[in-house]
Amino acid sequence: APPPRLLIADPPRLLPYNAAVPDQPDLSRKIFTLHEARELLPTVRQLTEQAVHAAAALASRLQHLPEDDPARDSLGASLNDVVSGWATHLQDLGVEVKGLWLVDFDNGDGYYCWAYPEPSLSHYHGYEDGFAGRMTIQ
């Protein structure tokens, strides 16, 4: 059977901000220094910009179709594919996707946090704090 289609607001394999941090080190988890995260950001930003533009084009086409148009299903699936492909690609780089166009770089004590279209990686938050607890990196 084909895998279930994903909703745009629910990208695959997301970790909730309040997910417990394991006591044992997770050797599969990528830990970034600030320098490493900032070096990877241009790639993350480029992949995100490409996905944002592709998703916007598909969403625009969807908005202009009547509710009963059979092309809506295909366009919706394509939109989901763009978002899930973006999330998978970034996760393959070791980046944690936390929401639509929102990513975290695990630093071992919390996360360096970036949201499109921010120009740089300039925020941090603890494991339990989430986006609302973001602080500017000094």
The first five atom37 places (N, CA, C, CB, O) and aatype in JSON, in Angstrom:
{
  "aatype": [0, 14, 14, 14, 1, 10, 10, 9, 0, 3, 14, 14, 1, 10, 10, 14, 18, 2, 0, 0, 19, 14, 3, 5, 14, 3, 10, 15, 1, 11, 9, 13, 16, 10, 8, 6, 0, 1, 6, 10, 10, 14, 16, 19, 1, 5, 10, 16, 6, 5, 0, 19, 8, 0, 0, 0, 0, 10, 0, 15, 1, 10, 5, 8, 10, 14, 6, 3, 3, 14, 0, 1, 3, 15, 10, 7, 0, 15, 10, 2, 3, 19, 19, 15, 7, 17, 0, 16, 8, 10, 5, 3, 10, 7, 19, 6, 19, 11, 7, 10, 17, 10, 19, 3, 13, 3, 2, 7, 3, 7, 18, 18, 4, 17, 0, 18, 14, 6, 14, 15, 10, 15, 8, 18, 8, 7, 18, 6, 3, 7, 13, 0, 7, 1, 12, 16, 9, 5],
  "atom_mask": [
    [1, 1, 1, 1, 1],
    [1, 1, 1, 1, 1],
    [1, 1, 1, 1, 1],
    [1, 1, 1, 1, 1],
    [1, 1, 1, 1, 1],
    [1, 1, 1, 1, 1],
    [1, 1, 1, 1, 1],
    [1, 1, 1, 1, 1],
    [1, 1, 1, 1, 1],
    [1, 1, 1, 1, 1],
    [1, 1, 1, 1, 1],
    [1, 1, 1, 1, 1],
    [1, 1, 1, 1, 1],
    [1, 1, 1, 1, 1],
    [1, 1, 1, 1, 1],
    [1, 1, 1, 1, 1],
    [1, 1, 1, 1, 1],
    [1, 1, 1, 1, 1],
    [1, 1, 1, 1, 1],
    [1, 1, 1, 1, 1],
    [1, 1, 1, 1, 1],
    [1, 1, 1, 1, 1],
    [1, 1, 1, 1, 1],
    [1, 1, 1, 1, 1],
    [1, 1, 1, 1, 1],
    [1, 1, 1, 1, 1],
    [1, 1, 1, 1, 1],
    [1, 1, 1, 1, 1],
    [1, 1, 1, 1, 1],
    [1, 1, 1, 1, 1],
    [1, 1, 1, 1, 1],
    [1, 1, 1, 1, 1],
    [1, 1, 1, 1, 1],
    [1, 1, 1, 1, 1],
    [1, 1, 1, 1, 1],
    [1, 1, 1, 1, 1],
    [1, 1, 1, 1, 1],
    [1, 1, 1, 1, 1],
    [1, 1, 1, 1, 1],
    [1, 1, 1, 1, 1],
    [1, 1, 1, 1, 1],
    [1, 1, 1, 1, 1],
    [1, 1, 1, 1, 1],
    [1, 1, 1, 1, 1],
    [1, 1, 1, 1, 1],
    [1, 1, 1, 1, 1],
    [1, 1, 1, 1, 1],
    [1, 1, 1, 1, 1],
    [1, 1, 1, 1, 1],
    [1, 1, 1, 1, 1],
    [1, 1, 1, 1, 1],
    [1, 1, 1, 1, 1],
    [1, 1, 1, 1, 1],
    [1, 1, 1, 1, 1],
    [1, 1, 1, 1, 1],
    [1, 1, 1, 1, 1],
    [1, 1, 1, 1, 1],
    [1, 1, 1, 1, 1],
    [1, 1, 1, 1, 1],
    [1, 1, 1, 1, 1],
    [1, 1, 1, 1, 1],
    [1, 1, 1, 1, 1],
    [1, 1, 1, 1, 1],
    [1, 1, 1, 1, 1],
    [1, 1, 1, 1, 1],
    [1, 1, 1, 1, 1],
    [1, 1, 1, 1, 1],
    [1, 1, 1, 1, 1],
    [1, 1, 1, 1, 1],
    [1, 1, 1, 1, 1],
    [1, 1, 1, 1, 1],
    [1, 1, 1, 1, 1],
    [1, 1, 1, 1, 1],
    [1, 1, 1, 1, 1],
    [1, 1, 1, 1, 1],
    [1, 1, 1, 0, 1],
    [1, 1, 1, 1, 1],
    [1, 1, 1, 1, 1],
    [1, 1, 1, 1, 1],
    [1, 1, 1, 1, 1],
    [1, 1, 1, 1, 1],
    [1, 1, 1, 1, 1],
    [1, 1, 1, 1, 1],
    [1, 1, 1, 1, 1],
    [1, 1, 1, 0, 1],
    [1, 1, 1, 1, 1],
    [1, 1, 1, 1, 1],
    [1, 1, 1, 1, 1],
    [1, 1, 1, 1, 1],
    [1, 1, 1, 1, 1],
    [1, 1, 1, 1, 1],
    [1, 1, 1, 1, 1],
    [1, 1, 1, 1, 1],
    [1, 1, 1, 0, 1],
    [1, 1, 1, 1, 1],
    [1, 1, 1, 1, 1],
    [1, 1, 1, 1, 1],
    [1, 1, 1, 1, 1],
    [1, 1, 1, 0, 1],
    [1, 1, 1, 1, 1],
    [1, 1, 1, 1, 1],
    [1, 1, 1, 1, 1],
    [1, 1, 1, 1, 1],
    [1, 1, 1, 1, 1],
    [1, 1, 1, 1, 1],
    [1, 1, 1, 1, 1],
    [1, 1, 1, 1, 1],
    [1, 1, 1, 0, 1],
    [1, 1, 1, 1, 1],
    [1, 1, 1, 0, 1],
    [1, 1, 1, 1, 1],
    [1, 1, 1, 1, 1],
    [1, 1, 1, 1, 1],
    [1, 1, 1, 1, 1],
    [1, 1, 1, 1, 1],
    [1, 1, 1, 1, 1],
    [1, 1, 1, 1, 1],
    [1, 1, 1, 1, 1],
    [1, 1, 1, 1, 1],
    [1, 1, 1, 1, 1],
    [1, 1, 1, 1, 1],
    [1, 1, 1, 1, 1],
    [1, 1, 1, 1, 1],
    [1, 1, 1, 1, 1],
    [1, 1, 1, 1, 1],
    [1, 1, 1, 0, 1],
    [1, 1, 1, 1, 1],
    [1, 1, 1, 1, 1],
    [1, 1, 1, 1, 1],
    [1, 1, 1, 0, 1],
    [1, 1, 1, 1, 1],
    [1, 1, 1, 1, 1],
    [1, 1, 1, 0, 1],
    [1, 1, 1, 1, 1],
    [1, 1, 1, 1, 1],
    [1, 1, 1, 1, 1],
    [1, 1, 1, 1, 1],
    [1, 1, 1, 1, 1]
  ],
  "atom_positions": [
    [[0.85, -1.19, 0.0], [0.0, 0.0, 0.0], [0.88, 1.24, 0.0], [-0.96, 0.0, 1.22], [1.94, 1.25, 0.63]],
    [[0.46, 2.28, -0.71], [1.27, 3.51, -0.72], [1.29, 4.15, 0.67], [0.71, 4.52, -1.77], [0.35, 3.99, 1.45]],
    [[2.36, 4.88, 0.97], [2.42, 5.54, 2.28], [1.35, 6.61, 2.36], [3.82, 6.15, 2.53], [0.94, 7.15, 1.33]],
    [[0.89, 6.94, 3.56], [-0.13, 7.98, 3.68], [0.44, 9.33, 3.27], [-0.67, 8.05, 5.13], [1.62, 9.61, 3.46]],
    [[-0.41, 10.16, 2.7], [0.02, 11.5, 2.31], [0.17, 12.36, 3.55], [-0.97, 12.14, 1.31], [-0.6, 12.25, 4.5]],
    [[1.16, 13.23, 3.51], [1.44, 14.09, 4.65], [0.72, 15.41, 4.49], [2.95, 14.32, 4.81], [0.55, 15.91, 3.38]],
    [[0.29, 15.97, 5.6], [-0.26, 17.31, 5.58], [0.89, 18.3, 5.61], [-1.23, 17.54, 6.77], [1.92, 18.04, 6.24]],
    [[0.74, 19.41, 4.96], [1.8, 20.4, 4.88], [2.21, 20.86, 6.28], [1.36, 21.61, 4.03], [3.4, 21.08, 6.53]],
    [[1.27, 21.0, 7.17], [1.57, 21.49, 8.52], [2.22, 20.41, 9.37], [0.3, 21.99, 9.2], [2.56, 20.65, 10.53]],
    [[2.41, 19.22, 8.82], [2.92, 18.11, 9.61], [4.05, 17.4, 8.86], [1.8, 17.12, 9.95], [3.87, 16.26, 8.43]],
    [[5.23, 18.06, 8.68], [6.33, 17.41, 7.98], [6.76, 16.13, 8.68], [7.51, 18.37, 7.86], [6.47, 15.95, 9.86]],
    [[7.44, 15.23, 7.99], [7.77, 13.93, 8.55], [8.82, 13.99, 9.65], [8.25, 13.03, 7.46], [9.66, 14.88, 9.68]],
    [[8.75, 13.04, 10.54], [9.75, 12.78, 11.57], [10.14, 14.0, 12.39], [10.98, 12.21, 10.94], [11.32, 14.2, 12.69]],
    [[9.18, 14.81, 12.74], [9.49, 15.99, 13.55], [9.64, 15.59, 15.01], [8.41, 17.07, 13.4], [8.93, 14.7, 15.5]],
    [[10.55, 16.24, 15.7], [10.69, 16.05, 17.13], [10.01, 17.21, 17.83], [12.19, 15.94, 17.55], [10.31, 18.37, 17.52]],
    [[9.11, 16.94, 18.77], [8.5, 18.05, 19.48], [9.54, 18.78, 20.33], [7.34, 17.55, 20.37], [10.52, 18.19, 20.78]],
    [[9.32, 20.07, 20.53], [10.27, 20.84, 21.32], [10.39, 20.3, 22.73], [9.86, 22.3, 21.35], [11.44, 20.45, 23.35]],
    [[9.35, 19.69, 23.24], [9.41, 19.19, 24.61], [9.82, 17.72, 24.66], [8.06, 19.37, 25.28], [9.62, 17.05, 25.68]],
    [[10.4, 17.22, 23.56], [10.87, 15.83, 23.55], [11.98, 15.67, 24.59], [11.38, 15.42, 22.13], [12.86, 16.51, 24.71]],
    [[11.92, 14.59, 25.32], [12.93, 14.34, 26.34], [14.29, 14.12, 25.69], [12.55, 13.13, 27.2], [14.4, 13.41, 24.69]],
    [[15.29, 14.73, 26.24], [16.65, 14.52, 25.76], [17.17, 13.26, 26.47], [17.58, 15.78, 26.04], [17.16, 13.2, 27.7]],
    [[17.63, 12.27, 25.71], [18.04, 11.02, 26.34], [19.25, 11.2, 27.25], [18.36, 9.98, 25.27], [20.13, 12.02, 26.98]],
    [[19.27, 10.42, 28.34], [20.42, 10.45, 29.26], [21.65, 9.85, 28.59], [20.1, 9.7, 30.56], [22.77, 10.31, 28.83]],
    [[21.45, 8.84, 27.76], [22.55, 8.21, 27.04], [22.78, 8.98, 25.74], [22.24, 6.71, 26.75], [21.82, 9.38, 25.08]],
    [[24.02, 9.19, 25.38], [24.27, 9.91, 24.12], [23.72, 9.14, 22.93], [25.77, 10.16, 23.94], [23.85, 7.91, 22.86]],
    [[23.12, 9.85, 22.01], [22.61, 9.26, 20.78], [23.68, 9.46, 19.72], [21.23, 9.9, 20.35], [23.85, 10.57, 19.2]],
    [[24.4, 8.4, 19.41], [25.53, 8.51, 18.49], [25.1, 8.86, 17.07], [26.31, 7.22, 18.48], [25.92, 9.29, 16.26]],
    [[23.81, 8.66, 16.76], [23.33, 8.99, 15.43], [22.97, 10.47, 15.32], [22.12, 8.12, 15.07], [22.75, 10.98, 14.22]],
    [[22.91, 11.15, 16.44], [22.54, 12.56, 16.47], [23.74, 13.42, 16.1], [21.99, 12.95, 17.88], [24.81, 13.28, 16.7]],
    [[23.57, 14.29, 15.13], [24.65, 15.2, 14.72], [24.69, 16.36, 15.7], [24.43, 15.71, 13.25], [23.67, 16.99, 15.97]],
    [[25.87, 16.64, 16.24], [26.08, 17.78, 17.12], [26.91, 18.8, 16.34], [26.81, 17.35, 18.46], [27.95, 18.47, 15.77]],
    [[26.44, 20.04, 16.32], [27.08, 21.1, 15.56], [27.75, 22.11, 16.49], [26.05, 21.81, 14.68], [27.19, 22.49, 17.52]],
    [[28.95, 22.54, 16.12], [29.5, 23.75, 16.72], [28.81, 24.91, 16.02], [31.09, 23.82, 16.58], [28.19, 24.73, 14.97]],
    [[28.9, 26.09, 16.6], [28.31, 27.27, 15.94], [28.95, 27.49, 14.58], [28.48, 28.52, 16.83], [28.26, 27.83, 13.61]],
    [[30.25, 27.3, 14.49], [30.95, 27.46, 13.21], [30.42, 26.47, 12.17], [32.47, 27.27, 13.41], [30.15, 26.86, 11.03]],
    [[30.27, 25.2, 12.55], [29.76, 24.18, 11.61], [28.35, 24.52, 11.15], [29.79, 22.78, 12.26], [28.03, 24.41, 9.97]],
    [[27.51, 24.93, 12.09], [26.12, 25.26, 11.74], [26.09, 26.45, 10.79], [25.3, 25.58, 13.02], [25.33, 26.45, 9.82]],
    [[26.9, 27.46, 11.06], [26.93, 28.63, 10.19], [27.52, 28.3, 8.82], [27.74, 29.76, 10.84], [27.12, 28.89, 7.82]],
    [[28.45, 27.37, 8.75], [28.99, 26.94, 7.45], [27.94, 26.19, 6.63], [30.23, 26.05, 7.66], [27.93, 26.3, 5.4]],
    [[27.07, 25.43, 7.29], [26.04, 24.67, 6.6], [24.83, 25.53, 6.23], [25.6, 23.49, 7.46], [24.06, 25.16, 5.35]],
    [[24.65, 26.66, 6.9], [23.46, 27.48, 6.68], [23.25, 27.89, 5.22], [23.55, 28.71, 7.53], [22.1, 27.84, 4.78]],
    [[24.26, 28.28, 4.44], [23.97, 28.62, 3.05], [23.31, 27.47, 2.27], [25.25, 29.04, 2.34], [22.44, 27.71, 1.43]],
    [[23.71, 26.26, 2.54], [23.09, 25.1, 1.89], [21.65, 24.94, 2.37], [23.89, 23.81, 2.18], [20.75, 24.72, 1.56]],
    [[21.44, 25.05, 3.67], [20.1, 24.95, 4.25], [19.21, 26.05, 3.68], [20.15, 25.04, 5.8], [18.06, 25.8, 3.3]],
    [[19.74, 27.24, 3.61], [18.96, 28.38, 3.1], [18.61, 28.18, 1.63], [19.75, 29.69, 3.29], [17.48, 28.45, 1.22]],
    [[19.56, 27.71, 0.82], [19.29, 27.49, -0.6], [18.22, 26.41, -0.8], [20.59, 27.08, -1.33], [17.29, 26.6, -1.58]],
    [[18.35, 25.3, -0.09], [17.35, 24.23, -0.2], [15.98, 24.73, 0.25], [17.77, 23.02, 0.65], [14.96, 24.38, -0.35]],
    [[15.97, 25.55, 1.29], [14.71, 26.07, 1.81], [14.09, 27.06, 0.82], [14.92, 26.75, 3.18], [12.89, 27.01, 0.57]],
    [[14.9, 27.95, 0.27], [14.38, 28.91, -0.72], [13.78, 28.2, -1.92], [15.49, 29.86, -1.17], [12.71, 28.58, -2.41]],
    [[14.46, 27.16, -2.4], [13.93, 26.4, -3.54], [12.59, 25.77, -3.19], [14.93, 25.31, -3.96], [11.65, 25.81, -3.99]],
    [[12.5, 25.19, -2.0], [11.25, 24.55, -1.57], [10.15, 25.59, -1.36], [11.47, 23.75, -0.28], [9.0, 25.35, -1.74]],
    [[10.49, 26.73, -0.76], [9.5, 27.79, -0.54], [8.92, 28.25, -1.88], [10.14, 28.99, 0.21], [7.7, 28.38, -2.01]],
    [[9.78, 28.48, -2.86], [9.29, 28.96, -4.17], [8.45, 27.89, -4.87], [10.48, 29.36, -5.06], [7.42, 28.21, -5.46]],
    [[8.89, 26.65, -4.82], [8.12, 25.57, -5.44], [6.77, 25.41, -4.75], [8.9, 24.23, -5.39], [5.74, 25.24, -5.41]],
    [[6.76, 25.47, -3.41], [5.51, 25.32, -2.65], [4.58, 26.5, -2.93], [5.81, 25.22, -1.14], [3.37, 26.3, -3.06]],
    [[5.12, 27.7, -3.02], [4.28, 28.87, -3.29], [3.63, 28.78, -4.67], [5.11, 30.16, -3.18], [2.47, 29.14, -4.84]],
    [[4.38, 28.31, -5.65], [3.83, 28.17, -7.01], [2.69, 27.15, -7.02], [4.93, 27.76, -8.0], [1.65, 27.38, -7.64]],
    [[2.91, 26.03, -6.35], [1.86, 25.0, -6.29], [0.65, 25.51, -5.51], [2.4, 23.71, -5.65], [-0.49, 25.28, -5.92]],
    [[0.88, 26.18, -4.39], [-0.22, 26.7, -3.59], [-1.03, 27.73, -4.37], [0.31, 27.32, -2.29], [-2.25, 27.77, -4.26]],
    [[-0.35, 28.54, -5.15], [-1.04, 29.54, -5.97], [-1.94, 28.85, -7.0], [-0.02, 30.47, -6.68], [-3.08, 29.26, -7.21]],
    [[-1.42, 27.83, -7.63], [-2.23, 27.08, -8.61], [-3.43, 26.44, -7.92], [-1.39, 26.0, -9.31], [-4.53, 26.43, -8.47]],
    [[-3.2, 25.9, -6.73], [-4.29, 25.26, -5.98], [-5.39, 26.26, -5.63], [-3.76, 24.63, -4.69], [-6.57, 25.95, -5.74]],
    [[-5.0, 27.47, -5.23], [-5.97, 28.49, -4.83], [-6.91, 28.87, -5.96], [-5.26, 29.72, -4.34], [-8.05, 29.24, -5.72]],
    [[-6.43, 28.77, -7.18], [-7.23, 29.21, -8.32], [-8.07, 28.09, -8.94], [-6.32, 29.79, -9.37], [-8.77, 28.31, -9.92]],
    [[-7.99, 26.89, -8.36], [-8.8, 25.79, -8.89], [-10.1, 25.68, -8.1], [-8.02, 24.46, -8.83], [-10.12, 25.89, -6.89]],
    [[-11.18, 25.35, -8.78], [-12.44, 25.1, -8.05], [-12.28, 23.89, -7.12], [-13.61, 24.86, -9.05], [-11.48, 22.99, -7.39]],
    [[-13.04, 23.88, -6.04], [-12.95, 22.81, -5.04], [-13.16, 21.42, -5.65], [-13.98, 23.04, -3.95], [-12.58, 20.45, -5.17]],
    [[-13.96, 21.32, -6.7], [-14.27, 20.01, -7.27], [-13.36, 19.62, -8.44], [-15.71, 19.98, -7.74], [-13.59, 18.61, -9.09]],
    [[-12.33, 20.41, -8.7], [-11.41, 20.12, -9.8], [-10.54, 18.91, -9.43], [-10.52, 21.37, -10.14], [-9.89, 18.92, -8.39]],
    [[-10.52, 17.87, -10.27], [-9.72, 16.68, -9.96], [-8.21, 16.95, -9.88], [-9.98, 15.61, -10.99], [-7.48, 16.17, -9.28]],
    [[-7.73, 18.03, -10.48], [-6.3, 18.36, -10.43], [-5.86, 18.76, -9.02], [-5.99, 19.49, -11.41], [-4.66, 18.76, -8.74]],
    [[-6.81, 19.11, -8.14], [-6.46, 19.52, -6.78], [-5.71, 18.41, -6.04], [-7.72, 19.91, -5.99], [-4.75, 18.68, -5.32]],
    [[-6.13, 17.17, -6.22], [-5.47, 16.06, -5.53], [-4.01, 15.94, -5.97], [-6.21, 14.74, -5.79], [-3.12, 15.76, -5.13]],
    [[-3.78, 16.02, -7.25], [-2.42, 15.91, -7.78], [-1.55, 17.08, -7.31], [-2.45, 15.85, -9.31], [-0.41, 16.88, -6.9]],
    [[-2.09, 18.29, -7.37], [-1.33, 19.45, -6.92], [-1.06, 19.39, -5.41], [-2.08, 20.75, -7.26], [0.02, 19.74, -4.96]],
    [[-2.05, 18.93, -4.65], [-1.86, 18.79, -3.21], [-0.79, 17.77, -2.89], [0.0, 0.0, 0.0], [0.02, 17.97, -1.98]],
    [[-0.77, 16.67, -3.64], [0.25, 15.65, -3.43], [1.63, 16.2, -3.8], [-0.06, 14.38, -4.26], [2.62, 15.92, -3.12]],
    [[1.69, 16.98, -4.87], [2.97, 17.59, -5.26], [3.45, 18.57, -4.2], [2.82, 18.32, -6.62], [4.65, 18.62, -3.91]],
    [[2.55, 19.33, -3.62], [2.9, 20.26, -2.56], [3.45, 19.51, -1.34], [1.69, 21.11, -2.17], [4.45, 19.91, -0.75]],
    [[2.78, 18.44, -0.98], [3.27, 17.61, 0.13], [4.64, 17.02, -0.18], [2.27, 16.48, 0.44], [5.5, 16.92, 0.7]],
    [[4.85, 16.62, -1.43], [6.14, 16.07, -1.83], [7.26, 17.11, -1.71], [6.07, 15.55, -3.27], [8.37, 16.77, -1.29]],
    [[6.97, 18.36, -2.06], [7.97, 19.43, -1.94], [8.37, 19.58, -0.48], [7.43, 20.77, -2.5], [9.56, 19.62, -0.15]],
    [[7.38, 19.68, 0.4], [7.67, 19.9, 1.83], [8.37, 18.69, 2.42], [6.37, 20.19, 2.61], [9.35, 18.84, 3.15]],
    [[7.9, 17.5, 2.13], [8.52, 16.32, 2.73], [9.91, 16.08, 2.14], [7.64, 15.09, 2.52], [10.79, 15.6, 2.85]],
    [[10.12, 16.39, 0.86], [11.45, 16.26, 0.27], [12.43, 17.24, 0.9], [0.0, 0.0, 0.0], [13.58, 16.91, 1.15]],
    [[11.95, 18.47, 1.15], [12.79, 19.47, 1.82], [13.19, 18.96, 3.21], [12.04, 20.83, 1.94], [14.36, 19.01, 3.59]],
    [[12.21, 18.48, 3.97], [12.48, 18.01, 5.33], [13.45, 16.84, 5.32], [11.18, 17.59, 6.02], [14.38, 16.8, 6.13]],
    [[13.26, 15.89, 4.43], [14.13, 14.72, 4.36], [15.56, 15.12, 3.99], [13.59, 13.71, 3.34], [16.52, 14.63, 4.58]],
    [[15.69, 16.01, 3.03], [17.02, 16.45, 2.6], [17.77, 17.11, 3.76], [16.91, 17.43, 1.4], [18.95, 16.83, 3.98]],
    [[17.09, 17.97, 4.5], [17.74, 18.64, 5.62], [18.06, 17.66, 6.74], [16.85, 19.76, 6.16], [19.12, 17.76, 7.36]],
    [[17.17, 16.73, 7.0], [17.44, 15.73, 8.04], [18.64, 14.87, 7.65], [16.2, 14.83, 8.27], [19.41, 14.45, 8.51]],
    [[18.8, 14.61, 6.36], [19.97, 13.86, 5.9], [21.27, 14.62, 6.16], [19.83, 13.54, 4.41], [22.33, 14.01, 6.26]],
    [[21.19, 15.95, 6.26], [22.36, 16.77, 6.58], [22.62, 16.84, 8.09], [22.17, 18.17, 6.01], [23.61, 17.43, 8.52]],
    [[21.72, 16.25, 8.89], [21.87, 16.28, 10.34], [21.1, 17.39, 11.01], [0.0, 0.0, 0.0], [21.16, 17.54, 12.23]],
    [[20.37, 18.18, 10.23], [19.58, 19.29, 10.75], [18.22, 18.76, 11.18], [19.43, 20.43, 9.68], [17.65, 17.89, 10.52]],
    [[17.69, 19.27, 12.28], [16.36, 18.86, 12.75], [15.31, 19.84, 12.24], [16.32, 18.79, 14.3], [15.4, 21.04, 12.48]],
    [[14.33, 19.31, 11.53], [13.22, 20.12, 11.02], [12.18, 20.19, 12.11], [12.63, 19.52, 9.69], [11.67, 19.17, 12.57]],
    [[11.85, 21.41, 12.53], [10.92, 21.6, 13.65], [9.58, 22.15, 13.23], [11.53, 22.5, 14.66], [8.65, 22.19, 14.04]],
    [[9.45, 22.58, 12.02], [8.21, 23.13, 11.51], [8.42, 23.55, 10.07], [0.0, 0.0, 0.0], [9.49, 23.34, 9.51]],
    [[7.41, 24.13, 9.5], [7.5, 24.55, 8.11], [8.5, 25.68, 7.99], [6.13, 24.97, 7.58], [8.27, 26.79, 8.49]],
    [[9.61, 25.4, 7.33], [10.71, 26.34, 7.07], [11.42, 26.76, 8.37], [10.17, 27.58, 6.35], [11.98, 27.85, 8.45]],
    [[11.38, 25.89, 9.37], [12.01, 26.13, 10.67], [12.91, 24.96, 11.0], [10.94, 26.34, 11.79], [12.46, 23.81, 11.03]],
    [[14.21, 25.24, 11.26], [15.16, 24.16, 11.53], [16.01, 24.48, 12.75], [16.05, 23.93, 10.32], [16.21, 25.64, 13.11]],
    [[16.49, 23.42, 13.37], [17.39, 23.52, 14.51], [18.65, 22.72, 14.24], [16.71, 23.04, 15.8], [18.62, 21.67, 13.59]],
    [[19.77, 23.24, 14.75], [21.06, 22.56, 14.71], [21.38, 22.2, 16.16], [22.19, 23.47, 14.06], [21.61, 23.09, 16.98]],
    [[21.4, 20.93, 16.49], [21.68, 20.47, 17.85], [23.12, 20.8, 18.22], [21.41, 18.96, 18.0], [24.04, 20.44, 17.48]],
    [[23.32, 21.47, 19.34], [24.68, 21.8, 19.76], [25.12, 21.04, 21.01], [24.8, 23.29, 20.0], [26.17, 21.33, 21.57]],
    [[24.31, 20.09, 21.44], [24.66, 19.29, 22.61], [24.1, 19.86, 23.9], [0.0, 0.0, 0.0], [23.95, 19.13, 24.88]],
    [[23.79, 21.15, 23.93], [23.2, 21.8, 25.09], [21.84, 22.41, 24.78], [24.13, 22.88, 25.62], [21.13, 22.86, 25.68]],
    [[21.48, 22.42, 23.53], [20.25, 23.03, 23.04], [20.35, 23.12, 21.53], [0.0, 0.0, 0.0], [20.96, 22.27, 20.89]],
    [[19.75, 24.15, 20.98], [19.71, 24.26, 19.52], [20.07, 25.66, 19.05], [18.34, 23.88, 19.01], [19.66, 26.65, 19.64]],
    [[20.85, 25.71, 17.97], [20.93, 26.92, 17.17], [19.71, 26.86, 16.26], [22.3, 27.03, 16.35], [19.45, 25.83, 15.63]],
    [[18.97, 27.94, 16.18], [17.66, 27.92, 15.53], [17.63, 28.89, 14.37], [16.56, 28.27, 16.54], [18.1, 30.02, 14.48]],
    [[17.07, 28.44, 13.24], [16.95, 29.29, 12.06], [15.57, 29.1, 11.45], [18.06, 28.98, 11.02], [15.08, 27.97, 11.33]],
    [[14.96, 30.19, 11.06], [13.67, 30.16, 10.37], [13.78, 30.99, 9.1], [12.52, 30.71, 11.29], [14.31, 32.1, 9.1]],
    [[13.27, 30.44, 8.02], [13.25, 31.17, 6.75], [12.33, 32.37, 6.9], [12.78, 30.25, 5.58], [11.23, 32.22, 7.44]],
    [[12.72, 33.56, 6.45], [13.87, 33.94, 5.64], [14.97, 34.68, 6.42], [13.41, 34.81, 4.51], [15.6, 35.59, 5.88]],
    [[15.2, 34.31, 7.66], [16.23, 34.99, 8.44], [17.56, 35.0, 7.67], [16.41, 34.32, 9.83], [17.91, 34.0, 7.04]],
    [[18.3, 36.12, 7.73], [19.53, 36.23, 6.94], [20.71, 35.45, 7.51], [19.91, 37.67, 6.81], [21.66, 35.15, 6.79]],
    [[20.66, 35.12, 8.8], [21.8, 34.44, 9.4], [21.33, 33.54, 10.54], [22.84, 35.47, 9.92], [20.17, 33.58, 10.95]],
    [[22.26, 32.75, 11.03], [22.0, 31.89, 12.18], [22.38, 32.69, 13.42], [22.8, 30.54, 12.1], [23.55, 32.77, 13.77]],
    [[21.4, 33.27, 14.08], [21.69, 34.19, 15.17], [20.86, 33.95, 16.42], [21.49, 35.59, 14.71], [20.8, 34.81, 17.31]],
    [[20.21, 32.78, 16.5], [19.39, 32.48, 17.67], [19.7, 31.1, 18.24], [17.91, 32.57, 17.31], [20.17, 30.2, 17.54]],
    [[19.43, 30.97, 19.51], [19.67, 29.75, 20.27], [18.48, 29.54, 21.19], [21.01, 29.83, 21.08], [17.84, 30.5, 21.62]],
    [[18.18, 28.28, 21.51], [17.23, 28.0, 22.59], [17.58, 26.65, 23.19], [15.76, 28.01, 22.07], [18.17, 25.8, 22.53]],
    [[17.21, 26.47, 24.46], [17.44, 25.21, 25.14], [16.53, 24.12, 24.6], [0.0, 0.0, 0.0], [15.6, 24.39, 23.85]],
    [[16.81, 22.9, 25.0], [16.01, 21.76, 24.53], [14.54, 21.92, 24.92], [16.56, 20.46, 25.09], [13.66, 21.53, 24.15]],
    [[14.28, 22.45, 26.07], [12.9, 22.54, 26.56], [12.21, 23.85, 26.19], [12.89, 22.38, 28.06], [11.0, 23.97, 26.36]],
    [[12.95, 24.83, 25.69], [12.4, 26.17, 25.52], [11.61, 26.36, 24.23], [13.51, 27.16, 25.55], [10.62, 27.1, 24.22]],
    [[12.02, 25.73, 23.16], [11.33, 25.88, 21.9], [11.5, 27.26, 21.29], [0.0, 0.0, 0.0], [12.24, 28.09, 21.8]],
    [[10.8, 27.48, 20.19], [10.92, 28.71, 19.42], [10.63, 29.94, 20.27], [9.98, 28.68, 18.22], [11.3, 30.96, 20.13]],
    [[9.64, 29.86, 21.15], [9.25, 31.0, 21.99], [10.39, 31.4, 22.94], [7.99, 30.66, 22.8], [10.43, 32.54, 23.39]],
    [[11.3, 30.47, 23.25], [12.39, 30.77, 24.16], [13.68, 31.18, 23.47], [0.0, 0.0, 0.0], [14.74, 31.18, 24.09]],
    [[13.6, 31.51, 22.2], [14.81, 31.87, 21.44], [15.5, 33.09, 22.04], [14.45, 32.13, 19.97], [14.87, 34.06, 22.45]],
    [[16.83, 33.0, 22.08], [17.66, 34.12, 22.53], [18.68, 34.42, 21.44], [18.37, 33.79, 23.9], [19.08, 33.53, 20.69]],
    [[19.08, 35.67, 21.35], [20.09, 36.06, 20.37], [21.45, 35.53, 20.81], [20.13, 37.6, 20.19], [21.82, 35.63, 21.98]],
    [[22.18, 34.97, 19.87], [23.54, 34.5, 20.13], [24.42, 35.74, 20.26], [24.06, 33.53, 18.99], [24.4, 36.62, 19.41]],
    [[25.19, 35.79, 21.33], [26.07, 36.95, 21.57], [27.37, 36.79, 20.83], [26.35, 37.13, 23.08], [28.24, 37.66, 20.91]]
  ]
}
